[in-house]
Amino acid sequence: MSADAVSVNLAAPDRTLLARTVEAMGGEHTSVRSVDLRGAMQVQEEIFFIGCTTRNGAARIVQRLPAGLRARTVGVARLDTLADAEALVAMGVAEILASPLSPHQVIGAMERNLRGGAAPPARLGVPRHVIRVSVEQGTELRQLLQLRRLIRGFDHVVPGKNGTLELTLYCPGPYVEAVLRRFHRLLGAGVHFAHVRSAAGNSFHAA
C-alpha cells in the first residue's frame, strides 16, 4: 500500500521523517507552505500532513479546504499547539498525530486514510478492541497526544463523545487489561479506561 504525501508547514524533523517514511513505502513526498486547491483536488490519493502552530496557522489553511480534502488531512501537533489542533478536529480533519512524528504514526495514518471506513476486526490475527477513555474536562487533546505516543501506529485514538477519547487497540485479549493498567500509570489519575469492547463482542471494565 503506497500513496503520495504532502507536508504543509511541518517542522524540519517531522518533514524529514515523513519524506523518508513515504518514500520507503513507495510513494512521493512534497513539501509546501500552502495547499494548491486546484492541484490537490486532482490527486485523489494524496494525503496532507499539516503542522499545527501556536498562531493557528493550520486552522487558517484547513478552513479554506472543501470537505473532501479535509478528510485527507492529518494534523501534526505538539502540546503547545493544542488550540490549533482543536480547531482542526472541529473542521473534520482525519486525525491528529503527535510531534515528533514516528514512522509507525505515519504508516498507520496513511493506511487508515487509504482504507477508509471502519477499522478491520483483526490485524495479523490479533483482535481489535474499542476502548472509551474518560479524561478530565479540557484535557482531551492533551491526553490524546500523550496516548498517541504510547500506542503503535496501527492503533488509533480520536476524540469521542461527551469529552471522552476513543481508542482502537489491537492486542491479544489476555493482555488488554495489563496494557491499559500501564497506560493508566503513565497518563495519571485523571485518565480512566472505563469500558472495553472487543471485536468478538466481549466487554469488561478496566482501570
N, C-alpha and C positions, 0 to 999 in steps of 0.2 A: 504494500500500500504506500503510494507516494503522492505528494502534492507539492505545489509551489507555495511559498510563504513570503509575505511582505512584512518587514518590520517598520513601524512608524514611531519615530522618536524614542526608540529604546536606548537605554544606557549602553555604553560600548561593550561591557562584558556580556550583557544579555544578547545584544545584537550578534556578537561573535559566536556565542553558544548556539543561538538559533540557526545561524548560517551553517555552521558545521554539522548540526544535527539534521537539518533538512537536506543538505547535500549528501550526507551519509545514507539517507532514506531514498535517494534517487531523485529528489526534487531540486528546484532552483530557489534561491533566496535573493530578494531585492530589498534594499534599504531606502526609505524615502522620508521626507519631513511632512508630507501631507498626502491625502488619498486622491488620486485622479478618478473621479466618479465614472467618467465615460469609459476609461480603460478597465476599471475594476469590474464593471458590470458585464464586460465581455469575457472575463476569465472566471468561469463558474466554479473552479476548484481552488482558487487562490484564497489562502487564509491569512487574515491580517492580525498581527500581534502589535498592539498599541500600548506604548508606555504611559502609565499614569504619572501625573506631575503634581507638585504642590500648588499649582495655579490652575488646576482643572483643564490642562491642555488636551487630555484625551477626550474629555466630555465635549469640548468645542469641536473636535474633529468628528466624533461619532454622531453628534446631533444633526450633522448635515447628511448622514448616510441613510439611504432607504432601508426598510426592514430586512430585505434580502441580504444586504451587506452587513448589517449589524449581527445577523445570525452567523456570519462567517468571521466575526471579530472576537479576539481574545484579549482581554485586558491584562497587563502585567503591572503589579502594584507592590509597593513597599508599605511599611507601617505608617510612614509619614505622608502617603498619598491616598489615604483611605477615602477622603471626601470625593476625589476624582473617581475612584473605583466604585463607590456607592452610586454615583451618577450614571456610570456605565451599566451597572446592574439594572437600574430603573429604566434605562433605554433599551434593554433587551439584548445585551451582548451575550455571546455564547457562554463564556465563563471567565473567571478571574484566576490568574496564576500568580505565584509568589516570586518576587525578585529577591535574590539572584535565581535565574532560571536553571533548571537541570535538564539533561537530555530526556529523562523519564517524563517530566512535565510536558515538554514539547511534543514528544511522541504520543502521549496519551491524549493531549488536546487535539492534535491533528487527526488521530484515529477517530475520536468521537465526532469531530466536525464532518469528516468524510462519511462516516457511517450513518449519522443522523438517527433519529428515533430513540427508542428505549435501549438501555444497556442490555447486553446479552445475559441470559440467566446463569451462564457459567463461562469461565475462561480457562482454557487448558485443563478442563475437568474440575476446576475449583469453583464452588457455587458463589453466587452474588448475594450479598446481604445489604439491605437498605436500612440505614440507621438514622433515627431522628436525634439530633443533638440540641439540647437546651443550653443556652448561654445567657449571661447577664444582659439586660436590656442595654442597647447601644454599643455592644461589643461584637456584633455579629460578624462584620467583615474582618475585624482584627483577629478573631478566633478562626475564621475561615482561612486566613493566610497562615496562621500558625499550624492549623491542621493540615493544610495543603503541603507544608514542608515535611510533615511526618508520614504521609501516605505515599504509595507508589504511583507512578504515572498513570496506570490504567485504572486506579481507584479515582473517585471523583467526589468533590464536595461543592455544593451550591447552596445559596440561600433558600430556606424552606418557608413554611407558613408561620405566621404569628411570631416572628422573631427567632425562629429556630434555623438550624442548618440541616441539610440532608446529605448524608454520607453514603456513598456506594462503595462497598468494600468487598474485594474478592479474597476469600480466606477459607480454609477448611473449617467446617463447623466447630470441631472441638477446640479450636484456638481462638475463636472470636472473642469470648469473654476476657481472655488473658490480654489480647491486643487492646481491647477497649479500656481495661484497667490501666495499662501502660499509658495510653493516651490521656486518661484522666489524671494520672500522676504528673505528666508533663505539662498539661494545659492548666491545671489548677482547680480549686474547689468550685469555681464559678461555671464549670462545664460539666454537663451530665448527659450520659448516653442512656436515655430513658426507655427506648424500645428498639428492638431489632426484629426485622422480618427477613427470613431467608428466601431464596428463590424456590426452595422446596415447600414453602408455606409455613415453616416453623417460626415461632416467635418466642422471645424471652426478654427479661429485663436485665440491664447491665448497670455499670457504675453510673 
